[in-house]
Amino acid sequence: MSLPRLVAVDPMSPAARAGLQPGDEIVAMNGQAPRDVIQYRLLADEPVLELDVARGGLQITLTVEKDAGELLGAEVESALFDQVRTCDNHCEFCFIYQLPPGLRKSLYLKDDDYRLSFLYGNFTTLTRFTEADLERVVTERLSPLYVSIHATDPETRVRMLRNRRGGVSLRWLRALLDHGIEVHGQVVVCPGVNDGDVLHDTLAGVLDEYPELASVAVVPLGVSRYNNESAMRPHTQAEAEVVVDAVEEWQAAFLTALGRRVVFAADEYYLLARRPFPSADTYEGFPLHEDGIGMARAFEAAFTGQSDVSLAPQAGFFAWSDAAYRGPRTDGQVVFRPRPKRDAPVAVLTGVYGAEVLRPLLPEHVRVVPVPSEFFGGNVGVTGLMVGADILRVLAHEPEGHRYLLPDVCLSQGRFLDGTTPADLPRPVEIVATDGLSLRKALSA
């Protein structure tokens, strides 16, 4: 277990008044060693806090006194201070198995940790969940959580997870719901495995066994060119149409039985099926926006001014791997290298799926520049997985002197997944928050 290390201390905070400094390591808080940022925050809420701190090889004790509700004002380096609970499933559709070699080590870590589910929205299969975990979740009200369902049939779930515990671990989902924990589910649909009748059975199982679920996202299998599982392949258009039909059929059933739709298909399914996106009100407040559900409609509403609320996505699949807190990726627009003239032609860089969403929305004088994913290959086309190498390749053939707007969702701590940065690109780019309102403001700047 590592000690939580402070990376920032607000100079006007109780932490600073008590003498805490960046670089300090917290040994104990009121005699208790926190094992993760969740416990750290709970302990930090105390009005009087005795901190045992390691500094420069010495251990000192500092006392913090603060008003009720006042923040401590000290930020720790990581979310977990003990070991991440890794995933012992061997899902053939796991995208981490499909990563190219040579990326930073943190990206290859498979977690199945309910704490990261609570903190970052990571999906857990519950195959490593325990009675002690349930007690903590219920006691500390760690809600919402996000659970990978994939199939409610035990044999199918065992096959998909390649873990015999997969057939019984959904009992923990039932227990979480019984204790009033908000849970969002996910079904990754693999052609020939859990689509068709199995998908219908799964959604029927959700209605019969887990009707308290806040929502269920139905998302397509992602396949990179590094996939080694011959049974895993992208959906055809016809298969995507069948999935959309199934989801919409079950939405009607859930609406009749529960008064809400519960299950939603990813935007990518509508693009694959060549069908229009459902209306914005269909998404019932966009609870699954960060899983690519209703993202296009939410973006459109903010971009066109129909809504003044912008919903920005998380930073791709690996948002938690290098950061303690998911803070904003940008403070408005960040300009790398000299910005072109104000009246310069404008182009928006985006993934191939993003291009299909943006083209109908943008004025004619704004170009959409799709960035095909040669780095990952396969059917990868989401904007969050754009990497520097692919953007560099595309920009090398684009004219100089234009304004190139780049959505921040493809960056984590200023880096692309391949380790490059915007400064490595052959053209200046402006980093814009990935939501409709921010793009509208950037185009009018």
C-alpha positions in Angstrom: 0.0 0.0 0.0 1.4 3.4 -1.0 0.9 6.6 0.9 -1.4 9.2 -0.6 0.9 12.0 -1.8 -0.3 15.6 -2.0 0.2 17.2 -5.4 -1.5 20.5 -4.7 -2.5 22.6 -1.7 -4.8 25.6 -2.0 -2.8 28.5 -0.3 -6.0 29.9 1.2 -7.2 26.6 2.6 -7.3 25.0 6.0 -4.6 22.5 4.8 -2.3 25.4 4.0 -3.0 27.1 7.3 -2.1 23.8 9.1 1.3 23.7 7.2 0.6 21.0 4.6 2.7 21.2 1.5 2.8 19.6 -1.9 4.9 16.5 -1.8 3.7 15.6 1.8 2.6 12.0 2.2 -0.4 11.2 4.4 0.4 8.4 6.9 -2.8 8.6 8.8 -5.9 10.9 9.3 -7.3 10.8 12.8 -5.4 7.6 13.3 -6.7 5.9 10.2 -4.7 5.1 7.1 -7.0 5.8 4.1 -6.8 3.2 1.4 -8.4 5.3 -1.4 -9.6 8.8 -2.2 -13.1 7.9 -1.1 -11.9 7.3 2.5 -9.6 10.3 2.2 -12.5 12.6 1.4 -14.7 11.2 4.1 -12.0 11.7 6.7 -11.2 15.1 5.4 -14.7 16.2 6.1 -14.0 16.1 9.9 -13.9 19.6 11.5 -10.8 18.7 13.5 -8.3 16.5 11.7 -5.0 15.2 13.1 -2.7 14.3 10.2 0.4 12.1 10.5 2.6 13.3 7.6 5.8 12.0 6.0 8.0 14.8 4.8 11.7 14.5 3.8 12.3 11.3 5.7 10.7 12.5 8.8 7.2 12.0 10.2 5.4 15.0 11.7 1.9 15.6 13.1 -0.2 18.5 12.0 -3.7 19.6 13.2 -6.3 21.0 10.8 -9.2 22.9 12.1 -12.0 24.0 9.7 -15.6 25.1 9.6 -18.4 22.7 9.0 -18.6 22.0 5.2 -15.2 23.7 4.5 -13.0 21.8 2.1 -9.6 20.6 3.3 -8.0 22.1 0.2 -5.4 19.4 -0.5 -5.4 17.2 -3.7 -3.9 13.7 -3.7 -1.9 12.2 -6.5 -3.9 9.0 -7.2 -7.4 7.6 -6.6 -6.3 4.3 -5.0 -3.6 4.0 -2.4 -3.8 0.3 -2.1 -3.6 -2.1 -5.0 -6.1 -1.8 -7.9 -8.4 -4.8 -8.0 -7.5 -6.2 -11.4 -9.9 -8.1 -13.6 -9.6 -11.9 -13.7 -12.0 -12.3 -16.5 -10.7 -13.2 -20.0 -13.4 -11.7 -22.2 -12.7 -12.3 -25.9 -14.2 -8.9 -26.7 -12.0 -7.0 -24.2 -10.5 -3.9 -25.9 -7.4 -3.9 -23.7 -6.4 -7.2 -25.3 -6.6 -5.4 -28.6 -4.2 -2.6 -27.8 -1.0 -2.2 -29.9 2.3 -2.8 -28.1 4.5 0.1 -26.8 1.9 2.2 -25.1 2.3 3.4 -21.5 1.9 0.6 -19.0 -1.1 2.0 -17.2 -3.2 1.5 -20.3 -2.8 -2.2 -20.2 -4.2 -2.6 -16.7 -7.6 -4.3 -16.6 -9.5 -3.3 -13.5 -12.6 -4.8 -12.0 -12.7 -2.5 -9.0 -16.0 -1.2 -7.7 -14.3 1.9 -6.4 -13.2 2.9 -9.9 -16.8 2.3 -11.0 -18.0 4.8 -8.4 -15.2 7.3 -9.0 -14.9 7.2 -12.8 -17.8 5.3 -14.2 -15.7 2.2 -15.1 -17.8 -0.9 -15.6 -17.4 -3.8 -13.2 -18.5 -7.4 -13.8 -18.9 -8.0 -10.0 -17.0 -11.3 -10.3 -14.5 -10.1 -7.6 -17.2 -8.4 -5.5 -17.5 -9.6 -1.9 -19.7 -9.3 1.2 -17.2 -6.8 2.6 -17.5 -4.8 -0.6 -21.3 -4.8 -0.4 -21.1 -3.6 3.2 -18.9 -0.7 2.3 -20.9 0.3 -0.7 -24.1 0.3 1.3 -22.6 2.0 4.4 -20.9 4.7 2.5 -23.6 5.0 -0.2 -21.1 4.6 -3.0 -23.7 5.3 -5.7 -24.0 5.2 -8.7 -22.2 2.1 -9.8 -21.8 0.7 -13.3 -22.1 -3.0 -14.0 -21.3 -5.0 -17.1 -24.2 -7.4 -17.7 -23.7 -8.6 -21.3 -26.1 -11.5 -20.7 -28.5 -12.6 -17.9 -28.3 -16.2 -18.9 -25.7 -17.8 -16.6 -24.1 -20.1 -19.3 -23.8 -17.3 -21.8 -22.3 -14.9 -19.3 -19.8 -17.5 -18.2 -18.8 -18.0 -21.8 -18.5 -14.3 -22.5 -16.4 -13.6 -19.4 -14.5 -16.8 -19.6 -14.9 -17.0 -15.8 -17.1 -19.5 -14.0 -18.1 -16.9 -11.5 -19.7 -15.0 -14.3 -22.8 -17.2 -14.0 -23.5 -16.3 -10.4 -21.9 -12.8 -9.8 -25.1 -11.0 -10.9 -26.5 -11.9 -7.4 -24.4 -8.9 -6.3 -26.4 -6.7 -8.7 -29.6 -7.9 -7.1 -28.1 -7.2 -3.6 -27.0 -3.7 -4.6 -30.5 -2.9 -6.0 -32.1 -4.3 -2.9 -30.1 -1.8 -0.8 -31.1 1.2 -2.9 -27.8 1.6 -4.8 -28.2 3.3 -8.1 -26.8 1.0 -10.8 -26.4 1.6 -14.6 -25.9 -1.5 -16.7 -24.1 -2.2 -20.0 -24.5 -4.9 -22.6 -21.6 -5.2 -25.2 -23.2 -7.0 -28.1 -21.0 -9.5 -29.9 -22.3 -10.8 -33.2 -23.3 -14.4 -33.0 -22.8 -14.6 -29.2 -25.3 -12.4 -27.3 -27.3 -10.8 -30.1 -30.5 -12.0 -31.6 -32.6 -14.1 -29.2 -30.0 -13.9 -26.5 -30.3 -10.1 -26.5 -34.0 -10.4 -26.2 -33.7 -12.8 -23.3 -31.2 -10.5 -21.6 -33.5 -7.5 -21.8 -36.4 -9.7 -20.6 -34.2 -10.8 -17.8 -33.5 -7.2 -16.9 -37.2 -6.4 -16.7 -38.0 -9.6 -14.7 -35.0 -9.7 -12.3 -33.5 -6.1 -12.2 -36.3 -3.6 -13.0 -34.7 -1.1 -10.5 -31.7 -0.6 -12.8 -31.4 3.1 -13.6 -30.5 2.4 -17.3 -28.9 -0.2 -19.6 -26.6 0.8 -22.4 -26.5 -1.5 -25.4 -23.2 -0.9 -27.2 -21.5 -2.6 -30.2 -18.3 -4.6 -30.0 -15.1 -2.7 -30.8 -12.6 -4.5 -32.9 -9.0 -3.3 -33.5 -6.6 -4.6 -36.1 -4.7 -6.3 -33.1 -7.7 -8.5 -32.3 -6.7 -12.2 -32.0 -10.1 -13.6 -31.4 -11.4 -15.0 -34.7 -15.0 -15.1 -33.5 -15.0 -11.3 -32.7 -16.0 -9.2 -35.7 -17.7 -5.9 -36.4 -21.5 -5.7 -36.9 -22.9 -5.6 -40.4 -25.5 -3.0 -41.2 -28.3 -5.7 -41.1 -27.1 -6.8 -37.7 -27.1 -3.2 -36.4 -30.7 -2.8 -37.7 -31.8 -5.9 -35.7 -30.2 -4.5 -32.5 -31.9 -1.1 -32.9 -35.2 -2.8 -33.5 -34.7 -5.0 -30.4 -33.9 -2.1 -28.2 -36.8 0.0 -29.4 -39.1 -2.9 -29.0 -38.0 -3.3 -25.4 -38.1 0.4 -24.7 -41.8 0.2 -25.4 -42.1 -2.8 -23.0 -40.2 -1.0 -20.3 -42.2 2.2 -20.8 -45.4 0.3 -20.4 -44.3 -1.7 -17.3 -42.1 0.9 -15.5 -43.0 4.2 -17.0 -39.4 4.7 -18.3 -37.5 3.3 -21.3 -34.4 1.9 -19.3 -32.6 0.5 -22.3 -30.9 2.5 -24.9 -28.8 1.8 -28.0 -25.5 3.5 -28.6 -25.4 6.3 -31.2 -23.0 4.1 -33.1 -25.8 1.6 -33.8 -27.9 4.2 -35.5 -24.9 5.3 -37.6 -24.2 1.7 -38.6 -27.9 1.0 -39.3 -28.1 4.3 -41.4 -31.0 5.4 -39.3 -31.8 8.8 -37.8 -31.1 9.3 -34.1 -34.1 9.3 -31.8 -35.5 12.6 -30.6 -33.7 14.2 -27.6 -36.6 13.6 -25.3 -36.3 9.8 -26.0 -33.1 9.8 -24.0 -34.8 10.8 -20.7 -32.2 13.3 -19.6 -29.2 11.5 -21.2 -28.2 9.3 -18.2 -25.8 7.3 -20.4 -24.3 10.2 -22.4 -20.8 9.2 -21.5 -21.3 5.7 -22.9 -22.2 7.2 -26.3 -25.9 7.1 -25.8 -27.6 10.2 -27.1 -24.4 12.1 -27.5 -25.3 13.2 -30.9 -28.6 14.7 -29.9 -27.1 16.3 -26.8 -24.4 17.9 -28.9 -26.9 19.1 -31.5 -29.1 20.7 -28.8 -26.2 22.6 -27.3 -24.6 23.6 -30.6 -27.9 24.9 -32.1 -28.8 26.7 -28.9 -31.8 24.5 -28.1 -30.2 23.8 -24.7 -27.7 25.8 -22.6 -26.5 22.7 -20.9 -23.5 21.0 -22.5 -22.7 17.4 -21.7 -19.0 16.6 -22.3 -17.8 13.0 -22.6 -15.1 11.4 -20.6 -11.7 11.1 -22.0 -12.1 7.8 -23.9 -11.7 4.3 -22.4 -8.7 5.1 -20.3 -9.7 8.3 -18.5 -8.8 7.1 -15.0 -5.5 5.4 -15.7 -3.2 8.4 -15.4 -5.2 10.7 -13.1 -6.4 11.0 -9.6 -9.3 13.2 -10.3 -11.2 13.8 -13.5 -10.8 17.5 -13.8 -11.5 19.5 -16.9 -9.2 18.7 -19.8 -9.1 22.3 -20.9 -9.9 25.8 -19.5 -11.8 26.9 -22.5 -9.6 26.9 -25.5 -5.9 26.1 -25.4 -3.9 27.3 -28.4 -0.7 25.4 -29.3 1.7 27.6 -31.2 0.7 30.9 -33.0 -2.9 31.0 -33.8 -3.8 31.7 -37.5 -5.5 35.0 -38.4 -9.1 35.6 -37.2 -10.6 35.3 -40.6 -8.7 32.1 -41.5 -10.7 29.1 -42.9 -11.8 26.8 -40.1 -11.7 23.0 -40.0 -12.8 20.6 -37.2 -10.8 17.4 -36.7 -12.9 14.5 -35.6 -13.3 10.7 -35.7 -15.1 9.1 -38.7 -18.3 8.7 -36.6 -18.0 12.2 -35.3 -17.8 13.5 -38.9 -21.2 12.0 -39.7 -22.7 13.8 -36.7 -21.0 17.2 -37.4 -21.5 17.5 -41.2 -25.3 18.3 -41.0 -24.8 20.8 -38.2 -21.8 22.9 -39.3 -22.2 25.9 -41.7 -20.8 25.3 -45.2 -17.7 27.4 -44.7 -16.5 25.1 -41.8 -14.8 22.0 -43.0 -15.0 18.7 -41.3 -11.8 16.7 -41.4 -12.3 13.1 -40.4 -9.3 11.2 -39.0 -9.4 7.5 -39.9 -7.8 5.3 -37.2 -4.9 3.5 -38.8 -3.3 3.3 -35.4 -6.0 1.0 -34.0 -7.6 0.0 -37.3 -10.6 -2.3 -37.3 -13.9 -0.6 -36.7 -12.5 2.0 -34.4 -14.0 5.4 -35.3 -14.8 7.2 -32.1 -13.3 10.6 -31.6 -12.0 9.8 -28.1 -9.6 7.2 -29.6 -7.9 9.6 -32.1 -4.1 9.5 -31.6 -1.4 11.9 -32.5 0.1 9.7 -35.2 -3.2 9.6 -37.1 -3.9 13.3 -36.7 -0.3 14.1 -37.8 -0.8 12.0 -41.0 -4.0 13.8 -41.8 -2.8 17.3 -41.0 0.4 16.8 -43.1 -1.9 17.0 -46.2 -4.0 19.9 -45.0 -3.2 23.6 -45.9 -1.2 25.9 -43.6 -2.8 29.0 -42.2 -6.1 27.5 -41.4 -7.7 27.2 -37.9 -7.8 23.5 -36.9 -10.1 22.8 -33.9 -9.4 19.6 -32.0 -11.8 18.1 -29.4 -10.2 17.6 -26.0 -11.8 14.1 -25.5 -8.8 12.5 -27.2 -6.3 14.0 -24.7 -5.4 12.9 -21.2 -3.1 15.2 -19.3 -2.1 16.8 -22.6 -1.2 13.6 -24.3 -2.8 11.4 -26.9 -3.0 7.6 -26.2 0.1 7.0 -28.3 2.1 9.3 -26.1 2.4 12.2 -28.5 1.2 15.7 -27.7 -0.5 18.5 -29.8 2.9 20.2 -30.0 4.1 17.3 -32.2 1.6 18.0 -34.9 2.6 19.7 -38.1 -0.1 22.4 -37.9 -1.2 24.6 -35.0 -4.4 23.3 -33.3 -6.9 24.8 -30.9 -8.1 22.4 -28.2 -11.8 22.8 -27.7 -14.0 21.1 -25.0 -16.0 18.3 -26.6 -19.5 19.7 -26.4 -21.8 21.6 -28.6 -21.7 24.9 -26.7 -17.9 25.0 -26.7 -17.7 24.3 -30.4 -20.3 27.0 -31.1 -18.2 29.5 -29.1 -15.0 28.5 -30.8 -16.5 29.0 -34.2 -17.7 32.5 -33.3 -14.4 33.5 -31.7 
